[in-house]
Amino acid sequence: MAGWADIAHGAAVTVQVTAAALALSCALGLMIGIGRLTPRRRIVYGLCTAYLTFFRGTPLLVQLFLLFFGLPQFDILLPAFVCGVLGLGLYSAAYVSEIVRGAIQSVDRGQMEAARSLGMSSAQAMRAIILPQAIVRMIPPLGNEFIALIKNSALVSLLTIDDLMHEGQKIISVSYRSLEVYLVIALIYLVLTQATHYALHRAERRLRAGGMIRGLTKSFGSHQVLDGIDFDIQPRQVVVVIGPSGSGKSTFLRCCNGLEQPEGGTIDICGHRLVDHGALLKDRTLNALRTEVGMVFQSFNLFPHLSVLHNVTVGPRMLHNMSKAQAEADAMALLEKVGLAHKAHVMPASLSGGQKQRVAIARALAMRPRVMLFDEPTSALDPELVGEVLQVMKLLASEGMTMVVVTHEMGFAKEVADLVVVMDGGVIVEAGPPSEIFSAPKQPLPFDEKIWTGRHDPHEPGDTRRIFDQVRAFEGQPLPAHASVIIGFASDEGVRRNQGRPGAAHGPKELRRALAGLPAKPARAVFDAGDVACDDADQESAQAQLARQVSEVLARGALPLIFGGGHEVAWATYCGLRAHVGDANTRRLLVVNFDAHFDLRQSRPGNSGTPFDQIACDCAARELPLRYACFGVSDLANTAALFERARQLGAHHALDTQMQDVHLPERLAELGQLLDEADDVYLSIDLDVLPGAAAPGVSAPAALGVPLSVVETMVRRVSASGKLRVADIAEYNPSLDEDRRTARAAARLAHRLL
């Protein structure tokens, strides 16, 4: 018993020495680490560097002996315990300081600039802004240093301190049972180091408002939905998960909140182990965790029997024991934040879809979560309601909320995300910052299969397929003969620059919806390459990306059919065609444009009113043959300067008054002659060429316009020529489209081109 008591006493002394040395090393290491970041203060920087040079360059044992045997030479007598603590602490501080310095340097430099812009001093910014972020990054390397410190504490036994090692040696000197004693000592050190490792790991998880997912798997029957998902969610980070329907995005998100139980893997979120090798937490613990992880659903899931205010207050009152007055005050503040304070006392049934989703966001925020999960929050909304929900989500992101968003809104991902994760087939095929994923993706952006839906007639005889039945994802694969590839250009920037009405960025999605239900084209293969998104002012980068995709499709022998977006899409379409044929090409290019306007403005940078002037200038500079023909021009919608520019370029044009049904034979003859003289044809349809009554969903509806039957007949003539290389349909604005009339008209034209 005496031997065990000595061992226990030695272990306690070891813990005391280590804890004291740990406190000293952290305090001193923090000061030295910060001092090493001030090279302009030469004395401080020089002293810190000299300290590191000495304590990292000499053995710990020598440093202990210098303290224990050297200080008495100067009549400085310190107890052995103090010498041990000083020796271990001073030695470890040299290494802790480098950990501190590296963690501080890893914090975005803009954080210090933002703090200084508020009037904070460097010291205040370091204390309030930089260090709290750096501490989370210090913990893993500090854990290794602390464990090394525990093991190094065995050396203090040489200073006659009654630590674990010293007590063990005394027992051995009496019992001569060295093997057993050293095994016990080793076991105690192992327990101490593992306990330290566990405590630091728990601390790291608690400090992180994000999460860590490792090896996540989930299947439904024989279908493997998730197959080894690994990635980290950093605090204050916005992670956007994109991918085709069925890729496992929503299942993954539901696993993060315990709504689905995975079969394997681990999930750490908000500092808790939610899933451990496929096993969920117990219900009580799981429910407590869910109060820290808010979730917003695709279908809103508001409580229909409760008012808007009660929807927001029910969680805090029931789970946080908040008073009614406090809960309602907080709820009103949140409803004000999402712009719905005036709807506090109405029932959910009287709200629009966008309003319901904003209430759902307020309800989730009322629980004061550390992480927010969004499961396709806009996919059930009408296009004109999407913006109001995205605006609230952007506000949350700007406030530093940690968010994981499953969405098909590529513009939102490009603007707000810190990390974009692309999923397909239950695995992560690519992950990176938006600039990398959208500008230079290793994998093509997925198309949204939920758009490609429609009516099934399985019991009817014959071919009952529709376009949605035959469309497939374009992933850069070899294509069959007679293939068409749809590419969306989700852009409003050109219209904005041209002072038009925005909304065309949502056009590609709605044109796909309208096309989906039309009869299949048995002789054609139809693919969808997804959207190129321009959700910011960088129109030129988006045009360059679209041009690359057009060129790639042409290289595979298929017809690119581009859905805009504003008519700035035309410049990108042309650039893709030019990249494919090359600058040395002498083939005669004919641009056939159905448009109420001459998009020949000479202003730069380019916008929705300049593309054909840009094309003409480019061809002239390269000395390439070009013929431009514009059908449906309105003499009242174009200035004399535009008509003069068309004359200078030798453009062929027909006014809208010359494009009515009675004039169709004459126009077809003109078109036929133009086609005969061309080698390659680029067809561009601006939907404002149609009558405003038939096509209201454009930025500038036509007063007269060209009948759809005339445009459709001429489009079929172009398609039948065998010379059509690329086509686009532009200027569709869903927010202005009554009864989706414009979308249906555009879908007819697209169907003729497939």
PESULVEN-V902523 format. One record per residue. N is the residue number from 1. RES is the residue in one small letter. PHI is phi in whole degrees, -180 to 180 (999 if undefined). NEAR is the number of other C-alpha atoms within 12 Angstrom. D_CENTER is the distance of its C-alpha to the mean C-alpha in Angstrom with 2 decimals. Layout:
<<N;RES;PHI;NEAR;D_CENTER> <N;RES;PHI;NEAR;D_CENTER>>
//
This chain:
<<1;m;999;8;62.59> <2;a;-62;14;63.31> <3;g;-63;23;61.17> <4;w;-67;17;58.18> <5;a;-65;15;58.69> <6;d;-65;25;58.68> <7;i;-61;32;55.48> <8;a;-63;24;53.84> <9;h;-63;22;55.13> <10;g;-62;33;53.83> <11;a;-63;35;50.36> <12;a;-65;23;50.34> <13;v;-64;30;51.43> <14;t;-59;40;48.71> <15;v;-63;32;46.06> <16;q;-65;24;47.66> <17;v;-61;37;47.82> <18;t;-64;42;44.24> <19;a;-63;26;42.90> <20;a;-66;29;44.90> <21;a;-65;37;43.90> <22;l;-64;38;40.24> <23;a;-62;24;40.48> <24;l;-64;29;42.31> <25;s;-66;35;39.90> <26;c;-68;36;36.83> <27;a;-65;22;38.58> <28;l;-70;29;40.10> <29;g;-63;35;37.06> <30;l;-63;35;34.90> <31;m;-65;29;37.51> <32;i;-68;33;37.96> <33;g;-60;36;34.24> <34;i;-68;34;33.88> <35;g;-61;30;37.16> <36;r;-73;32;35.88> <37;l;-97;27;33.19> <38;t;-123;21;35.97> <39;p;-63;16;37.72> <40;r;-70;11;39.29> <41;r;-89;14;41.32> <42;r;-63;15;43.34> <43;i;-66;14;45.55> <44;v;-62;20;42.77> <45;y;-62;21;40.73> <46;g;-66;19;43.92> <47;l;-64;20;44.96> <48;c;-64;32;41.59> <49;t;-65;26;41.62> <50;a;-63;19;45.22> <51;y;-59;29;44.41> <52;l;-61;28;41.69> <53;t;-59;17;44.04> <54;f;-73;20;46.81> <55;f;-75;28;45.09> <56;r;-90;23;42.81> <57;g;-100;16;45.70> <58;t;-124;19;48.38> <59;p;-67;19;48.68> <60;l;-61;30;48.14> <61;l;-62;25;51.65> <62;v;-63;23;53.23> <63;q;-65;30;51.44> <64;l;-64;35;52.69> <65;f;-67;26;56.22> <66;l;-61;22;56.13> <67;l;-71;32;55.37> <68;f;-77;32;57.82> <69;f;-102;23;60.68> <70;g;-82;17;60.07> <71;l;-61;18;59.78> <72;p;-60;16;63.25> <73;q;-65;12;64.71> <74;f;-107;12;63.80> <75;d;60;11;65.16> <76;i;-106;14;61.67> <77;l;-107;16;61.88> <78;l;-117;21;58.72> <79;p;-59;18;58.54> <80;a;-58;26;57.14> <81;f;-61;30;54.27> <82;v;-65;26;53.23> <83;c;-61;37;53.55> <84;g;-63;45;51.32> <85;v;-64;43;48.62> <86;l;-62;34;48.85> <87;g;-61;40;48.80> <88;l;-65;46;45.76> <89;g;-66;40;43.89> <90;l;-65;37;44.67> <91;y;-66;42;43.77> <92;s;-69;45;40.44> <93;a;-60;38;39.52> <94;a;-62;38;39.41> <95;y;-82;38;36.59> <96;v;-62;43;34.76> <97;s;-61;39;34.81> <98;e;-70;35;32.86> <99;i;-65;36;30.21> <100;v;-62;41;30.01> <101;r;-60;30;29.92> <102;g;-65;25;27.10> <103;a;-66;29;24.95> <104;i;-65;33;25.64> <105;q;-68;26;24.87> <106;s;-78;21;21.44> <107;v;-73;24;20.42> <108;d;-51;17;18.81> <109;r;-62;17;21.91> <110;g;-63;15;20.54> <111;q;-65;25;21.11> <112;m;-65;28;24.81> <113;e;-64;19;24.97> <114;a;-65;18;23.47> <115;a;-67;22;26.00> <116;r;-66;20;28.82> <117;s;-65;13;28.10> <118;l;-83;14;28.90> <119;g;100;13;32.24> <120;m;-73;19;31.72> <121;s;-76;17;33.82> <122;s;-60;23;32.44> <123;a;-66;19;33.85> <124;q;-66;17;32.37> <125;a;-64;25;28.88> <126;m;-63;29;29.27> <127;r;-72;20;30.48> <128;a;-92;19;28.16> <129;i;-115;27;24.84> <130;i;-78;33;24.75> <131;l;-61;30;26.68> <132;p;-59;23;24.84> <133;q;-77;31;21.59> <134;a;-73;33;23.66> <135;i;-59;32;25.56> <136;v;-60;33;22.73> <137;r;-80;30;22.43> <138;m;-77;37;26.24> <139;i;-58;33;26.90> <140;p;-59;27;26.51> <141;p;-69;26;28.78> <142;l;-65;37;31.05> <143;g;-59;31;31.57> <144;n;-63;24;33.01> <145;e;-68;36;35.18> <146;f;-66;41;36.49> <147;i;-65;30;37.47> <148;a;-63;31;39.25> <149;l;-65;42;41.01> <150;i;-60;42;42.32> <151;k;-69;31;43.73> <152;n;-67;34;45.21> <153;s;-63;47;47.01> <154;a;-62;38;49.52> <155;l;-71;33;51.04> <156;v;-70;42;52.30> <157;s;-61;33;54.95> <158;l;-71;27;56.80> <159;l;-96;30;57.30> <160;t;65;26;59.21> <161;i;-78;33;56.51> <162;d;-80;33;56.90> <163;d;-85;38;53.39> <164;l;-59;45;52.53> <165;m;-66;40;53.65> <166;h;-65;31;56.88> <167;e;-65;35;57.85> <168;g;-63;38;57.25> <169;q;-65;31;59.51> <170;k;-66;26;62.22> <171;i;-66;29;62.11> <172;i;-63;23;62.36> <173;s;-64;14;65.36> <174;v;-98;14;67.18> <175;s;-95;15;66.04> <176;y;59;14;65.40> <177;r;-108;17;62.56> <178;s;-67;19;59.92> <179;l;-61;15;57.75> <180;e;-63;17;57.29> <181;v;-65;28;56.72> <182;y;-67;24;54.14> <183;l;-65;16;52.30> <184;v;-64;26;52.18> <185;i;-60;32;51.01> <186;a;-61;23;48.28> <187;l;-64;17;47.18> <188;i;-66;27;47.05> <189;y;-61;32;45.00> <190;l;-63;20;42.62> <191;v;-63;19;42.30> <192;l;-63;28;41.70> <193;t;-68;28;38.99> <194;q;-69;21;37.16> <195;a;-64;19;37.44> <196;t;-63;30;35.93> <197;h;-60;25;33.07> <198;y;-65;20;32.43> <199;a;-63;20;32.67> <200;l;-69;28;30.23> <201;h;-64;26;27.73> <202;r;-64;23;28.08> <203;a;-63;24;27.76> <204;e;-62;33;24.54> <205;r;-65;30;23.04> <206;r;-69;23;24.43> <207;l;-73;28;23.06> <208;r;-84;32;19.48> <209;a;-88;34;17.73> <210;g;-100;38;15.02> <211;g;-161;39;15.85> <212;m;-141;30;16.79> <213;i;-118;33;17.00> <214;r;-137;29;19.58> <215;g;61;28;21.14> <216;l;-72;39;20.12> <217;t;-131;35;22.21> <218;k;-161;36;23.11> <219;s;-137;25;25.34> <220;f;-115;18;27.07> <221;g;66;8;30.50> <222;s;-90;8;30.39> <223;h;-91;15;26.82> <224;q;-83;24;24.41> <225;v;-85;31;21.16> <226;l;-124;37;19.49> <227;d;-132;30;20.92> <228;g;82;30;20.24> <229;i;-82;40;16.64> <230;d;-133;28;16.06> <231;f;-173;33;13.34> <232;d;-110;31;13.28> <233;i;-113;39;11.60> <234;q;-84;33;12.86> <235;p;-57;34;14.53> <236;r;66;28;13.03> <237;q;-97;31;9.51> <238;v;-106;42;6.52> <239;v;-105;41;4.83> <240;v;-110;45;3.35> <241;v;-105;50;6.29> <242;i;-123;50;7.87> <243;g;153;40;11.44> <244;p;-66;36;14.96> <245;s;-60;30;16.93> <246;g;88;25;18.71> <247;s;-83;34;16.24> <248;g;102;38;16.26> <249;k;-61;38;12.96> <250;s;-67;39;15.01> <251;t;-62;35;17.62> <252;f;-59;47;15.40> <253;l;-64;43;14.25> <254;r;-67;33;17.95> <255;c;-66;40;19.04> <256;c;-67;49;17.13> <257;n;-114;40;19.46> <258;g;74;37;22.48> <259;l;-76;24;22.76> <260;e;-123;27;22.93> <261;q;-97;32;24.89> <262;p;-71;39;23.72> <263;e;-97;29;26.52> <264;g;-160;27;25.54> <265;g;97;31;23.37> <266;t;-130;34;22.57> <267;i;-133;42;20.08> <268;d;-107;40;20.38> <269;i;-144;47;18.75> <270;c;54;39;20.02> <271;g;80;30;22.67> <272;h;-117;34;24.12> <273;r;-85;31;24.57> <274;l;-72;42;23.53> <275;v;-129;36;24.28> <276;d;-124;26;26.74> <277;h;54;23;27.39> <278;g;88;27;26.65> <279;a;-98;24;28.72> <280;l;-78;30;27.39> <281;l;-62;26;28.77> <282;k;-64;16;31.85> <283;d;-54;14;31.42> <284;r;-64;13;32.51> <285;t;-67;17;30.18> <286;l;-63;26;27.28> <287;n;-64;20;27.95> <288;a;-65;23;28.08> <289;l;-66;31;24.66> <290;r;-63;33;23.19> <291;t;-68;30;24.33> <292;e;-97;36;21.78> <293;v;-125;41;18.85> <294;g;-79;39;18.40> <295;m;-138;44;17.31> <296;v;-119;39;16.92> <297;f;-101;32;18.03> <298;q;-59;31;17.79> <299;s;-100;22;21.55> <300;f;73;35;21.73> <301;n;56;26;24.50> <302;l;-70;33;26.40> <303;f;-84;23;29.90> <304;p;-67;19;32.08> <305;h;-88;15;35.28> <306;l;-114;19;33.94> <307;s;-67;25;33.49> <308;v;-57;38;30.22> <309;l;-62;40;31.49> <310;h;-70;35;32.59> <311;n;-59;41;29.28> <312;v;-81;42;27.70> <313;t;-91;40;30.66> <314;v;-61;30;31.52> <315;g;-66;34;29.12> <316;p;-59;32;30.08> <317;r;-70;23;33.75> <318;m;-81;18;33.99> <319;l;-103;21;31.85> <320;h;-106;19;32.06> <321;n;53;15;35.66> <322;m;-81;20;34.88> <323;s;-66;18;37.71> <324;k;-60;20;37.60> <325;a;-64;15;37.94> <326;q;-67;17;35.14> <327;a;-63;29;32.77> <328;e;-71;29;33.58> <329;a;-64;23;33.22> <330;d;-64;30;29.74> <331;a;-64;42;28.85> <332;m;-64;31;30.20> <333;a;-65;24;28.18> <334;l;-70;34;24.95> <335;l;-65;36;26.12> <336;e;-63;21;26.93> <337;k;-63;25;23.45> <338;v;-95;33;22.00> <339;g;78;25;24.97> <340;l;-132;33;27.06> <341;a;-60;25;29.84> <342;h;-73;19;32.35> <343;k;-105;28;31.43> <344;a;-59;34;32.06> <345;h;-107;23;35.20> <346;v;-93;23;34.42> <347;m;-91;22;33.64> <348;p;-56;31;30.30> <349;a;-62;20;32.14> <350;s;-91;16;32.72> <351;l;-96;25;29.09> <352;s;-76;24;26.90> <353;g;-60;30;23.74> <354;g;-65;34;21.58> <355;q;-68;38;23.96> <356;k;-60;44;23.90> <357;q;-69;44;20.16> <358;r;-68;49;20.49> <359;v;-65;49;23.36> <360;a;-61;46;21.40> <361;i;-66;47;18.86> <362;a;-62;46;21.97> <363;r;-62;44;23.55> <364;a;-67;37;20.78> <365;l;-69;40;20.80> <366;a;-62;41;24.57> <367;m;-82;36;24.47> <368;r;54;30;22.91> <369;p;-74;31;20.17> <370;r;-95;36;18.47> <371;v;-137;42;15.31> <372;m;-117;50;14.06> <373;l;-111;47;12.98> <374;f;-120;43;12.23> <375;d;-102;39;13.50> <376;e;45;38;12.97> <377;p;-68;43;14.38> <378;t;-114;38;15.20> <379;s;-70;32;16.43> <380;a;-94;26;19.94> <381;l;-100;25;20.30> <382;d;-67;23;22.28> <383;p;-54;31;20.49> <384;e;-73;28;22.25> <385;l;-99;26;21.00> <386;v;-64;34;17.26> <387;g;-59;30;17.10> <388;e;-67;28;18.84> <389;v;-74;41;16.45> <390;l;-62;36;13.32> <391;q;-64;24;15.47> <392;v;-65;34;16.13> <393;m;-66;41;12.57> <394;k;-64;26;12.02> <395;l;-63;20;15.28> <396;l;-62;33;14.33> <397;a;-63;29;11.37> <398;s;-67;19;14.00> <399;e;-86;15;16.43> <400;g;92;23;14.62> <401;m;-68;35;13.98> <402;t;-74;42;12.14> <403;m;-135;46;9.81> <404;v;-122;51;8.52> <405;v;-122;49;7.70> <406;v;-93;42;8.98> <407;t;-157;43;9.19> <408;h;-109;42;10.60> <409;e;-84;43;9.86> <410;m;-66;44;8.45> <411;g;-63;35;9.66> <412;f;-62;39;7.85> <413;a;-60;42;4.34> <414;k;-68;38;6.48> <415;e;-84;30;8.26> <416;v;-108;36;6.78> <417;a;-67;41;3.57> <418;d;-89;33;5.70> <419;l;-138;33;4.53> <420;v;-109;43;3.34> <421;v;-113;44;6.52> <422;v;-102;43;8.98> <423;m;-111;39;11.96> <424;d;-160;34;15.39> <425;g;64;26;18.77> <426;g;81;32;17.81> <427;v;-130;32;16.40> <428;i;-87;30;13.28> <429;v;-89;29;14.07> <430;e;-166;29;11.49> <431;a;-149;33;8.89> <432;g;173;30;8.22> <433;p;-67;26;7.07> <434;p;-56;33;6.09> <435;s;-59;25;9.88> <436;e;-80;24;10.76> <437;i;-68;32;8.93> <438;f;-91;39;10.00> <439;s;-95;28;13.20> <440;a;-140;23;14.57> <441;p;-69;26;13.10> <442;k;-76;16;15.41> <443;q;-121;28;14.97> <444;p;-66;35;15.13> <445;l;-66;44;12.40> <446;p;-73;41;13.73> <447;f;-94;39;15.89> <448;d;-92;39;16.15> <449;e;-68;29;19.32> <450;k;-67;24;19.76> <451;i;-73;28;20.81> <452;w;-85;32;23.44> <453;t;-134;23;25.86> <454;g;176;24;29.41> <455;r;-79;16;32.96> <456;h;-110;18;34.55> <457;d;-128;15;38.32> <458;p;-68;12;39.10> <459;h;-94;9;42.74> <460;e;-84;9;43.63> <461;p;-73;8;45.47> <462;g;83;8;44.17> <463;d;-84;17;40.71> <464;t;-103;22;38.66> <465;r;-70;25;35.26> <466;r;-122;27;32.91> <467;i;-56;39;30.16> <468;f;-63;32;27.49> <469;d;-73;30;29.65> <470;q;-105;31;29.62> <471;v;-72;37;26.20> <472;r;-133;29;24.23> <473;a;-72;33;20.94> <474;f;-91;34;21.50> <475;e;-126;26;20.30> <476;g;80;28;22.62> <477;q;-79;20;25.51> <478;p;-59;17;29.15> <479;l;-111;25;29.99> <480;p;-72;19;33.28> <481;a;-65;15;35.68> <482;h;59;23;35.22> <483;a;-108;32;31.43> <484;s;-123;41;29.17> <485;v;-124;47;25.43> <486;i;-86;45;23.51> <487;i;-129;51;20.70> <488;g;-94;49;18.99> <489;f;-122;51;18.63> <490;a;-85;46;16.67> <491;s;-141;47;18.15> <492;d;-115;41;20.20> <493;e;-63;40;20.72> <494;g;-64;46;23.98> <495;v;-66;38;25.41> <496;r;-62;29;24.62> <497;r;-64;26;26.37> <498;n;-91;27;29.21> <499;q;63;16;29.58> <500;g;-95;23;28.93> <501;r;-89;27;27.42> <502;p;-73;33;23.61> <503;g;138;37;22.04> <504;a;-69;49;22.10> <505;a;-62;49;18.32> <506;h;-88;46;18.65> <507;g;-61;46;21.62> <508;p;-56;49;20.37> <509;k;-64;45;19.27> <510;e;-72;38;22.60> <511;l;-65;49;24.68> <512;r;-62;46;23.47> <513;r;-58;30;24.50> <514;a;-68;33;27.87> <515;l;-74;40;28.43> <516;a;-57;38;27.58> <517;g;-87;29;30.89> <518;l;-77;33;33.22> <519;p;-59;28;35.51> <520;a;-64;24;34.35> <521;k;-107;28;35.53> <522;p;-58;18;37.48> <523;a;-87;15;38.13> <524;r;-121;25;34.54> <525;a;-106;29;31.41> <526;v;-117;39;28.28> <527;f;-127;40;24.75> <528;d;-123;44;21.38> <529;a;-98;38;18.97> <530;g;80;42;16.13> <531;d;-111;44;15.05> <532;v;-97;49;14.70> <533;a;-103;48;12.96> <534;c;-127;43;14.47> <535;d;-100;35;13.20> <536;d;-129;24;14.77> <537;a;-84;23;18.18> <538;d;-86;24;17.59> <539;q;-62;35;19.35> <540;e;-64;28;21.04> <541;s;-66;23;18.07> <542;a;-65;37;16.93> <543;q;-63;42;20.61> <544;a;-64;31;20.91> <545;q;-66;36;18.12> <546;l;-63;49;19.83> <547;a;-59;35;23.15> <548;r;-63;30;22.16> <549;q;-68;46;21.24> <550;v;-60;46;24.50> <551;s;-62;33;26.46> <552;e;-65;33;25.13> <553;v;-65;38;26.13> <554;l;-61;34;29.48> <555;a;-64;26;30.09> <556;r;-95;25;29.95> <557;g;79;25;32.59> <558;a;-106;34;30.63> <559;l;-95;44;30.47> <560;p;-77;45;27.16> <561;l;-121;49;26.91> <562;i;-103;56;24.32> <563;f;-103;54;23.42> <564;g;-84;53;22.71> <565;g;67;53;21.71> <566;g;-69;56;24.40> <567;h;-75;55;27.17> <568;e;-61;53;25.55> <569;v;-59;58;24.32> <570;a;-63;50;27.90> <571;w;-63;48;27.72> <572;a;-66;48;24.75> <573;t;-60;50;26.66> <574;y;-61;47;29.76> <575;c;-61;36;28.11> <576;g;-66;35;26.89> <577;l;-66;39;30.45> <578;r;-63;37;32.03> <579;a;-62;24;29.98> <580;h;-73;26;31.19> <581;v;-84;24;34.84> <582;g;90;18;35.12> <583;d;-72;20;36.95> <584;a;-83;15;40.31> <585;n;-67;20;40.26> <586;t;-112;18;43.34> <587;r;-69;22;42.49> <588;r;-83;26;42.89> <589;l;-99;34;39.72> <590;l;-114;41;40.09> <591;v;-101;47;37.41> <592;v;-102;44;38.18> <593;n;-122;43;36.53> <594;f;-95;48;37.13> <595;d;-164;45;36.51> <596;a;-79;40;38.32> <597;h;-126;44;37.48> <598;f;-76;45;38.11> <599;d;-85;47;34.68> <600;l;-121;41;36.67> <601;r;-62;31;35.94> <602;q;-102;24;36.33> <603;s;-71;18;34.06> <604;r;-137;17;31.30> <605;p;-70;22;28.38> <606;g;-64;34;28.01> <607;n;-146;38;27.16> <608;s;-71;46;27.82> <609;g;-104;40;31.54> <610;t;-118;33;31.93> <611;p;-61;41;30.77> <612;f;-79;47;34.23> <613;d;-69;36;35.77> <614;q;-61;31;33.11> <615;i;-64;39;34.00> <616;a;-62;36;37.71> <617;c;-65;23;37.48> <618;d;-66;20;35.56> <619;c;-65;31;38.13> <620;a;-64;16;40.97> <621;a;-65;13;39.72> <622;r;-95;17;39.47> <623;e;57;17;42.73> <624;l;-104;23;41.24> <625;p;-70;29;43.01> <626;l;-143;37;41.26> <627;r;-127;34;42.50> <628;y;-115;40;40.60> <629;a;-127;41;41.69> <630;c;-121;42;40.47> <631;f;-110;44;41.76> <632;g;101;45;41.84> <633;v;-65;38;41.93> <634;s;-94;35;43.07> <635;d;-69;26;45.74> <636;l;-92;20;44.95> <637;a;-110;26;41.21> <638;n;-133;25;41.72> <639;t;-78;18;43.59> <640;a;-61;16;46.55> <641;a;-64;17;44.50> <642;l;-71;29;42.11> <643;f;-63;28;45.12> <644;e;-66;16;46.62> <645;r;-64;25;43.50> <646;a;-63;30;43.59> <647;r;-65;18;47.27> <648;q;-60;16;46.64> <649;l;-87;27;44.18> <650;g;68;18;46.63> <651;a;-74;30;44.26> <652;h;-89;30;45.68> <653;h;-145;35;44.98> <654;a;-132;36;46.21> <655;l;-71;30;46.17> <656;d;-62;36;44.98> <657;t;-68;27;48.67> <658;q;-100;25;49.37> <659;m;-122;37;46.69> <660;q;-84;28;48.19> <661;d;-55;22;49.45> <662;v;-67;15;52.91> <663;h;-94;22;51.61> <664;l;-58;29;49.55> <665;p;-58;18;52.18> <666;e;-66;18;52.49> <667;r;-68;32;48.75> <668;l;-64;28;48.43> <669;a;-66;16;51.22> <670;e;-61;25;49.51> <671;l;-64;37;46.24> <672;g;-61;25;48.16> <673;q;-65;19;49.83> <674;l;-62;31;46.56> <675;l;-66;33;45.09> <676;d;-64;20;48.26> <677;e;-87;21;47.94> <678;a;-108;29;44.32> <679;d;-102;24;42.87> <680;d;-130;34;39.17> <681;v;-125;40;37.81> <682;y;-114;47;34.53> <683;l;-106;46;34.34> <684;s;-129;49;32.33> <685;i;-112;49;32.64> <686;d;-95;54;31.87> <687;l;-66;54;32.23> <688;d;-75;48;34.13> <689;v;-72;52;37.07> <690;l;-79;45;37.73> <691;p;-59;35;39.86> <692;g;-58;28;38.11> <693;a;-68;26;39.62> <694;a;-90;30;38.12> <695;a;-140;38;34.76> <696;p;-77;33;33.87> <697;g;-84;41;30.10> <698;v;-136;46;30.05> <699;s;-66;41;29.85> <700;a;-134;36;33.59> <701;p;-62;33;35.61> <702;a;-83;33;38.84> <703;a;-73;25;42.20> <704;l;-103;28;43.99> <705;g;75;41;41.57> <706;v;-110;42;42.25> <707;p;-55;34;42.84> <708;l;-58;35;40.19> <709;s;-63;24;42.98> <710;v;-69;31;43.86> <711;v;-60;44;40.35> <712;e;-63;30;39.85> <713;t;-64;26;43.17> <714;m;-71;38;42.46> <715;v;-63;39;38.99> <716;r;-64;25;40.73> <717;r;-66;32;43.23> <718;v;-64;40;40.57> <719;s;-63;30;38.91> <720;a;-78;18;42.34> <721;s;-70;25;43.23> <722;g;78;20;41.51> <723;k;-112;28;40.20> <724;l;-71;35;36.85> <725;r;-107;46;34.11> <726;v;-159;48;31.07> <727;a;-146;48;30.50> <728;d;-141;51;28.12> <729;i;-126;51;28.25> <730;a;-127;56;27.02> <731;e;74;59;27.06> <732;y;-80;54;26.39> <733;n;-121;47;25.34> <734;p;-60;41;24.87> <735;s;-68;30;25.37> <736;l;-108;29;28.88> <737;d;-93;35;29.84> <738;e;-79;19;32.64> <739;d;57;17;32.95> <740;r;58;29;30.51> <741;r;-63;30;33.53> <742;t;-65;41;31.75> <743;a;-62;42;29.19> <744;r;-67;31;32.13> <745;a;-64;38;34.00> <746;a;-63;49;31.14> <747;a;-64;39;30.71> <748;r;-60;31;34.42> <749;l;-66;41;34.13> <750;a;-62;42;31.14> <751;h;-62;33;33.15> <752;r;-69;29;36.03> <753;l;-92;42;33.93> <754;l;-64;41;32.37>>
//
